[in-house]
Amino acid sequence: MKFSVPQTDMFKVLSQITGVLERTQTRDILSHARVSVTDSGELTMSCTDITMTMVAQLEVEHVEEPGGASIPGLRLFDIFRKLPSDEAVTFETAEEMINITAGRSEFRLNVMTGPNSNVLEGYAAKPPDDHIQYTITAAKLREMLMYTNSAMGTKEARRYMVATCFELNSEHFRTVSTEASILAMATFPNGVEGLDETKQYVVPRKTVLQVTSMCTAAAGNEQVKLTFGSNHFSASIGMFTLTSNLLDTKYPVYQNVFPDELSWTMVCDREGLRDALERAEVVAVDASHRVVLDCADDVLTMRAASTRNDRVETGIALDVCSSERKVSINGERVLRILSNLKGARVEFTSDASDLQANIKVIDSQPDEKPAGASSDAIDITYLMATMSDR
């Protein structure tokens, strides 16, 4: 095998597909990237960790000899990260080694040989017979995932907590994540035409983060094709195709945790609330981030105390305050939510029990939108457990 490729093209591919690899592997092949090139100049690279596989395809102009090799993926990425962006890089295999040459730099790496060296050769993701496809722009999907990723767990207390639920029906496409004390839901009002029932697919955390990275690297208006099957999920963006197993678990009926009746509503400026919470967090960081919100007379007063009895009190004016209410929240968690939101104002709602609070973005200038006009805006809602006063 011998071919040349620009550093910028190869680095773009490696920066995505090596996200699948882990630095510690039980099998050597799982730390390698399979590189193959044809006479026609079609270069294919693929990586896998068994549960998730990513394939990239691009065209190269200079192919002297077609072939393939399994190369240590993360080492290859480190090499291209250090090379100048204007260099043309040549790959050439020689026995059980591969020479990578760029200008005056030359690297010689071992390649994997034997019966397990080409397990990804010719890999192509094939959707199952009962698959459902959905297309959305990279910018919209990234926005939805960024909203819900902040509520996705990192420890496997429950399998669904380290995953995101993708929900589709004829009316909407929705992503939902939860780590027990907080639930995030992003809804895009554009469903799958003709889909009479609601379908749910539980996608693992690592896959969700990789799809988010793919959307971030893609152009905002680039189309993402999502394919959902009974056991597998795939996302295709430009030259990249990611295929992953779905979690074999049922997602909880999250709709049941939302209160039926809301007895209290508060609306305020998002930036003002974030600034005030950051001031309160200076003290609350020593006391489990507990901040007391006291709403009265269209003023929100925040109080916090540390374990050493240091105290802080700050406040902001409210746009709407339906009634007097005192609620204890986790300040650090609310700050994390507010940093993800883009709306000018946020709405807090709660039921009579005060055991949970909804945080929702509302339109900063709702009167500008004509009545009955369609919208492709993403609806974001966070449901958060309040903290005990004890």
KACOR-V819275 format. One record per pair of residues at least 24 apart in sequence whose C-alpha atoms are under 6 Angstrom apart, sorted by the first residue. I is the first residue (numbers start at 1). J is the second residue. If there is no record, write none. Layout:
i=I j=J
i=I j=J
This chain:
i=1 j=65
i=1 j=66
i=1 j=67
i=1 j=92
i=1 j=93
i=2 j=64
i=2 j=65
i=2 j=91
i=2 j=92
i=3 j=62
i=3 j=63
i=3 j=64
i=3 j=90
i=3 j=91
i=4 j=62
i=4 j=89
i=4 j=90
i=5 j=88
i=5 j=89
i=6 j=88
i=6 j=89
i=7 j=85
i=7 j=87
i=7 j=88
i=8 j=85
i=11 j=80
i=14 j=77
i=17 j=54
i=31 j=72
i=32 j=70
i=32 j=71
i=32 j=72
i=32 j=73
i=33 j=70
i=33 j=71
i=33 j=73
i=34 j=69
i=34 j=70
i=35 j=68
i=35 j=69
i=36 j=67
i=36 j=68
i=37 j=66
i=37 j=67
i=38 j=66
i=39 j=66
i=51 j=244
i=51 j=245
i=52 j=243
i=52 j=244
i=53 j=242
i=53 j=243
i=54 j=241
i=54 j=242
i=55 j=240
i=55 j=241
i=56 j=239
i=56 j=240
i=57 j=239
i=70 j=111
i=70 j=112
i=71 j=111
i=128 j=229
i=130 j=229
i=131 j=228
i=131 j=229
i=132 j=227
i=132 j=228
i=133 j=226
i=133 j=227
i=134 j=225
i=134 j=226
i=135 j=224
i=135 j=225
i=136 j=223
i=136 j=224
i=137 j=221
i=137 j=222
i=137 j=223
i=137 j=224
i=138 j=215
i=138 j=220
i=138 j=222
i=138 j=223
i=138 j=224
i=139 j=220
i=142 j=212
i=142 j=215
i=144 j=186
i=148 j=177
i=148 j=184
i=151 j=177
i=151 j=178
i=151 j=179
i=151 j=183
i=151 j=184
i=152 j=177
i=152 j=178
i=152 j=179
i=153 j=179
i=162 j=205
i=163 j=203
i=163 j=204
i=163 j=205
i=164 j=202
i=164 j=203
i=165 j=201
i=165 j=202
i=166 j=200
i=166 j=201
i=167 j=199
i=167 j=200
i=168 j=198
i=168 j=199
i=169 j=195
i=169 j=198
i=170 j=195
i=181 j=384
i=181 j=385
i=182 j=383
i=182 j=384
i=183 j=382
i=183 j=383
i=184 j=382
i=185 j=380
i=185 j=381
i=186 j=379
i=186 j=380
i=187 j=378
i=187 j=379
i=188 j=378
i=202 j=246
i=202 j=247
i=203 j=246
i=262 j=350
i=262 j=351
i=263 j=351
i=263 j=352
i=264 j=322
i=264 j=349
i=264 j=350
i=265 j=322
i=265 j=348
i=265 j=349
i=266 j=320
i=266 j=321
i=266 j=347
i=266 j=348
i=267 j=319
i=267 j=320
i=267 j=346
i=267 j=347
i=268 j=318
i=268 j=319
i=268 j=345
i=268 j=346
i=269 j=345
i=270 j=344
i=270 j=345
i=270 j=346
i=289 j=330
i=289 j=331
i=289 j=332
i=290 j=329
i=290 j=330
i=291 j=328
i=291 j=329
i=291 j=331
i=292 j=327
i=292 j=328
i=293 j=326
i=293 j=327
i=294 j=326
i=295 j=324
i=295 j=325
i=296 j=324
i=328 j=386
i=328 j=387
i=329 j=386
i=329 j=387
i=355 j=386
i=356 j=384
i=356 j=385
i=356 j=386
i=357 j=383
i=357 j=384
i=358 j=382
i=358 j=383
